[in-house]
Amino acid sequence: MHEAICYDTVRVGDALPPLSLPAIDRRTLALYCGASGDHNPIHVDIDFARRAGMPDVFAHGMLSAAYLGRLLTSWAPQAALRGFAVRFTGITHLGNAPLCTGEVTEKFEAGEERRIKVAIRCANQYGQDKLLGTAILALR
Protein backbone atom coordinates (compact mmCIF):
# COMPACT_ATOMS: atom_id res chain seq x y z
CA MET A 1 0.00 0.00 0.00
CA HIS A 2 1.24 3.48 -0.86
CA GLU A 3 1.82 6.12 1.75
CA ALA A 4 -0.47 9.05 0.95
CA ILE A 5 1.48 11.24 -1.47
CA CYS A 6 -0.22 14.61 -1.58
CA TYR A 7 0.35 17.50 -3.99
CA ASP A 8 0.24 20.02 -1.15
CA THR A 9 3.04 18.32 0.81
CA VAL A 10 5.34 17.40 -2.08
CA ARG A 11 8.05 19.99 -2.69
CA VAL A 12 10.35 20.68 -5.62
CA GLY A 13 13.65 19.04 -4.69
CA ASP A 14 12.03 16.14 -2.80
CA ALA A 15 13.74 12.82 -3.51
CA LEU A 16 11.82 9.62 -4.09
CA PRO A 17 12.92 6.66 -1.97
CA PRO A 18 15.69 5.02 -4.05
CA LEU A 19 15.25 1.57 -5.55
CA SER A 20 18.40 -0.54 -5.26
CA LEU A 21 18.49 -3.78 -7.21
CA PRO A 22 20.78 -6.80 -7.24
CA ALA A 23 23.55 -7.05 -9.81
CA ILE A 24 22.43 -8.09 -13.29
CA ASP A 25 23.27 -11.70 -14.02
CA ARG A 26 22.49 -14.18 -16.79
CA ARG A 27 19.47 -15.52 -14.92
CA THR A 28 17.96 -12.02 -14.70
CA LEU A 29 18.41 -11.60 -18.46
CA ALA A 30 16.88 -14.99 -19.24
CA LEU A 31 13.88 -14.29 -17.02
CA TYR A 32 13.39 -10.87 -18.62
CA CYS A 33 13.54 -12.43 -22.10
CA GLY A 34 10.72 -14.78 -21.15
CA ALA A 35 8.64 -12.11 -19.44
CA SER A 36 9.03 -9.48 -22.15
CA GLY A 37 9.14 -11.66 -25.25
CA ASP A 38 12.35 -9.84 -26.28
CA HIS A 39 14.66 -12.69 -27.20
CA ASN A 40 17.35 -10.62 -28.94
CA PRO A 41 20.41 -12.91 -28.76
CA ILE A 42 22.74 -10.01 -27.88
CA HIS A 43 21.25 -10.22 -24.37
CA VAL A 44 21.63 -13.98 -23.81
CA ASP A 45 24.13 -15.46 -26.31
CA ILE A 46 27.75 -14.63 -25.49
CA ASP A 47 28.98 -15.80 -28.91
CA PHE A 48 26.48 -13.53 -30.66
CA ALA A 49 27.43 -10.61 -28.41
CA ARG A 50 31.13 -11.11 -29.11
CA ARG A 51 30.52 -11.26 -32.87
CA ALA A 52 28.77 -7.90 -32.45
CA GLY A 53 31.90 -6.47 -30.79
CA MET A 54 30.73 -6.68 -27.20
CA PRO A 55 32.75 -8.42 -24.48
CA ASP A 56 29.65 -10.25 -23.18
CA VAL A 57 25.87 -10.07 -23.11
CA PHE A 58 24.23 -7.05 -21.47
CA ALA A 59 20.86 -6.03 -20.09
CA HIS A 60 17.93 -4.93 -22.20
CA GLY A 61 17.46 -1.19 -22.00
CA MET A 62 13.78 -1.78 -21.34
CA LEU A 63 14.64 -3.80 -18.23
CA SER A 64 16.14 -0.66 -16.70
CA ALA A 65 13.12 1.32 -17.91
CA ALA A 66 10.90 -1.18 -16.10
CA TYR A 67 12.95 -0.66 -12.94
CA LEU A 68 12.31 3.08 -13.24
CA GLY A 69 8.60 2.36 -13.59
CA ARG A 70 8.83 0.30 -10.42
CA LEU A 71 10.56 3.23 -8.66
CA LEU A 72 7.63 5.47 -9.55
CA THR A 73 4.84 3.01 -8.71
CA SER A 74 6.48 2.15 -5.40
CA TRP A 75 6.07 5.82 -4.47
CA ALA A 76 2.72 6.73 -6.04
CA PRO A 77 -0.19 4.70 -7.41
CA GLN A 78 0.17 3.54 -11.00
CA ALA A 79 -3.07 5.36 -11.85
CA ALA A 80 -1.30 8.67 -11.06
CA LEU A 81 1.18 8.23 -13.91
CA ARG A 82 0.49 10.60 -16.83
CA GLY A 83 3.78 10.49 -18.69
CA PHE A 84 7.00 8.50 -18.73
CA ALA A 85 9.94 9.14 -21.04
CA VAL A 86 13.51 7.83 -20.90
CA ARG A 87 16.62 7.93 -23.01
CA PHE A 88 19.31 5.32 -22.92
CA THR A 89 22.70 6.74 -21.95
CA GLY A 90 24.82 3.65 -21.28
CA ILE A 91 24.95 -0.13 -21.42
CA THR A 92 24.07 -2.07 -18.28
CA HIS A 93 26.68 -4.83 -18.20
CA LEU A 94 26.61 -8.07 -16.24
CA GLY A 95 27.54 -7.32 -12.65
CA ASN A 96 26.05 -3.81 -12.74
CA ALA A 97 23.71 -3.24 -9.79
CA PRO A 98 21.00 -0.78 -10.88
CA LEU A 99 20.14 2.09 -8.57
CA CYS A 100 17.02 4.04 -9.52
CA THR A 101 16.42 7.51 -8.14
CA GLY A 102 14.01 10.35 -8.69
CA GLU A 103 13.63 14.00 -7.75
CA VAL A 104 10.62 16.28 -8.00
CA THR A 105 11.57 19.10 -10.38
CA GLU A 106 8.29 20.92 -10.97
CA LYS A 107 4.72 21.35 -9.71
CA PHE A 108 2.02 22.57 -12.08
CA GLU A 109 -1.63 22.31 -13.04
CA ALA A 110 -2.95 20.81 -16.26
CA GLY A 111 -6.67 21.16 -16.76
CA GLU A 112 -8.31 19.99 -13.57
CA GLU A 113 -5.26 18.04 -12.35
CA ARG A 114 -2.43 19.02 -10.07
CA ARG A 115 0.72 17.40 -11.39
CA ILE A 116 4.39 17.00 -10.65
CA LYS A 117 7.34 16.37 -12.89
CA VAL A 118 10.01 13.97 -11.65
CA ALA A 119 13.53 13.59 -13.03
CA ILE A 120 14.35 9.88 -12.98
CA ARG A 121 17.68 8.13 -13.26
CA CYS A 122 18.96 4.58 -13.42
CA ALA A 123 22.70 4.27 -12.73
CA ASN A 124 25.02 1.46 -11.74
CA GLN A 125 26.90 1.06 -8.47
CA TYR A 126 29.70 3.26 -9.85
CA GLY A 127 27.36 6.18 -10.49
CA GLN A 128 27.43 5.73 -14.27
CA ASP A 129 24.11 6.73 -15.83
CA LYS A 130 22.32 4.07 -17.84
CA LEU A 131 18.92 5.76 -18.34
CA LEU A 132 17.74 9.32 -17.73
CA GLY A 133 14.21 10.54 -18.05
CA THR A 134 11.16 12.27 -16.70
CA ALA A 135 7.78 11.26 -15.41
CA ILE A 136 4.58 13.23 -14.89
CA LEU A 137 2.24 12.24 -12.07
CA ALA A 138 -1.13 13.62 -11.06
CA LEU A 139 -1.52 13.97 -7.31
CA ARG A 140 -4.47 14.80 -5.08
SULKAVEN-V844039 format. One record per residue. SS is DSSP state (~ for helix, > for strand, _ for the rest). OMEGA is omega in whole degrees, 0 to 359 (* if undefined). D_LAST is the distance of its C-alpha to the last C-alpha in Angstrom with 1 decimal. Layout:
# SULKAVEN-V844039
ss=SS omega=OMEGA d_last=D_LAST
ss=SS omega=OMEGA d_last=D_LAST
This chain:
# SULKAVEN-V844039
ss=_ omega=181 d_last=16.3
ss=_ omega=169 d_last=13.4
ss=_ omega=182 d_last=12.7
ss=_ omega=175 d_last=9.2
ss=_ omega=187 d_last=7.8
ss=_ omega=180 d_last=5.5
ss=_ omega=184 d_last=5.6
ss=_ omega=182 d_last=8.1
ss=_ omega=177 d_last=10.2
ss=_ omega=181 d_last=10.6
ss=_ omega=172 d_last=13.8
ss=_ omega=183 d_last=16.0
ss=_ omega=177 d_last=18.6
ss=_ omega=177 d_last=16.7
ss=> omega=172 d_last=18.4
ss=_ omega=175 d_last=17.1
ss=_ omega=183 d_last=19.5
ss=_ omega=176 d_last=22.4
ss=> omega=180 d_last=23.8
ss=> omega=185 d_last=27.5
ss=> omega=178 d_last=29.6
ss=> omega=179 d_last=33.3
ss=> omega=178 d_last=35.8
ss=_ omega=175 d_last=36.3
ss=_ omega=183 d_last=39.4
ss=~ omega=179 d_last=41.3
ss=~ omega=177 d_last=39.9
ss=~ omega=181 d_last=36.3
ss=~ omega=179 d_last=37.4
ss=~ omega=179 d_last=39.3
ss=~ omega=179 d_last=36.4
ss=~ omega=177 d_last=34.1
ss=~ omega=181 d_last=36.8
ss=~ omega=183 d_last=36.9
ss=~ omega=186 d_last=33.2
ss=~ omega=186 d_last=32.6
ss=_ omega=179 d_last=36.0
ss=_ omega=183 d_last=36.6
ss=_ omega=177 d_last=40.1
ss=_ omega=185 d_last=41.1
ss=~ omega=179 d_last=44.1
ss=~ omega=181 d_last=43.3
ss=~ omega=183 d_last=40.7
ss=_ omega=185 d_last=43.1
ss=_ omega=184 d_last=46.7
ss=~ omega=179 d_last=48.2
ss=~ omega=178 d_last=51.2
ss=~ omega=181 d_last=49.1
ss=~ omega=180 d_last=47.0
ss=~ omega=177 d_last=50.2
ss=~ omega=178 d_last=51.7
ss=_ omega=178 d_last=48.7
ss=_ omega=180 d_last=49.4
ss=_ omega=179 d_last=46.8
ss=_ omega=181 d_last=48.0
ss=_ omega=175 d_last=46.0
ss=_ omega=179 d_last=43.2
ss=> omega=186 d_last=39.6
ss=_ omega=171 d_last=36.1
ss=_ omega=176 d_last=34.4
ss=~ omega=182 d_last=32.0
ss=~ omega=174 d_last=29.5
ss=~ omega=178 d_last=29.7
ss=~ omega=176 d_last=28.3
ss=~ omega=178 d_last=25.6
ss=~ omega=177 d_last=24.8
ss=~ omega=177 d_last=24.6
ss=~ omega=174 d_last=22.0
ss=~ omega=178 d_last=20.0
ss=~ omega=176 d_last=20.4
ss=~ omega=183 d_last=19.3
ss=~ omega=185 d_last=15.9
ss=~ omega=171 d_last=15.5
ss=~ omega=182 d_last=16.7
ss=~ omega=182 d_last=13.9
ss=_ omega=180 d_last=10.9
ss=_ omega=179 d_last=11.2
ss=~ omega=181 d_last=13.5
ss=~ omega=179 d_last=11.7
ss=~ omega=184 d_last=9.1
ss=> omega=179 d_last=12.4
ss=> omega=180 d_last=13.4
ss=> omega=183 d_last=16.5
ss=> omega=181 d_last=18.9
ss=> omega=178 d_last=22.2
ss=> omega=170 d_last=24.9
ss=> omega=182 d_last=28.5
ss=> omega=184 d_last=31.2
ss=_ omega=180 d_last=33.0
ss=_ omega=180 d_last=35.3
ss=_ omega=175 d_last=36.8
ss=_ omega=184 d_last=35.7
ss=> omega=172 d_last=39.1
ss=_ omega=181 d_last=40.2
ss=_ omega=175 d_last=39.6
ss=_ omega=177 d_last=36.6
ss=> omega=183 d_last=33.8
ss=> omega=173 d_last=30.4
ss=> omega=182 d_last=27.9
ss=> omega=181 d_last=24.4
ss=> omega=178 d_last=22.3
ss=> omega=179 d_last=19.4
ss=> omega=177 d_last=18.3
ss=> omega=183 d_last=15.4
ss=> omega=184 d_last=17.4
ss=> omega=171 d_last=15.3
ss=> omega=182 d_last=12.2
ss=> omega=176 d_last=12.3
ss=> omega=177 d_last=11.3
ss=> omega=186 d_last=12.8
ss=_ omega=181 d_last=13.5
ss=_ omega=186 d_last=10.7
ss=> omega=171 d_last=8.0
ss=> omega=188 d_last=6.9
ss=> omega=172 d_last=8.6
ss=> omega=173 d_last=10.7
ss=> omega=182 d_last=14.3
ss=> omega=171 d_last=15.9
ss=> omega=182 d_last=19.7
ss=> omega=185 d_last=21.0
ss=> omega=170 d_last=24.5
ss=> omega=180 d_last=26.9
ss=> omega=174 d_last=30.1
ss=_ omega=183 d_last=33.1
ss=_ omega=178 d_last=34.4
ss=_ omega=179 d_last=36.4
ss=_ omega=179 d_last=33.4
ss=_ omega=180 d_last=34.4
ss=> omega=175 d_last=31.6
ss=> omega=174 d_last=31.6
ss=> omega=173 d_last=28.4
ss=> omega=179 d_last=26.1
ss=> omega=179 d_last=23.1
ss=> omega=174 d_last=19.6
ss=> omega=175 d_last=16.4
ss=> omega=179 d_last=13.4
ss=> omega=174 d_last=10.0
ss=> omega=182 d_last=7.0
ss=> omega=177 d_last=3.8
ss=_ omega=* d_last=0.0
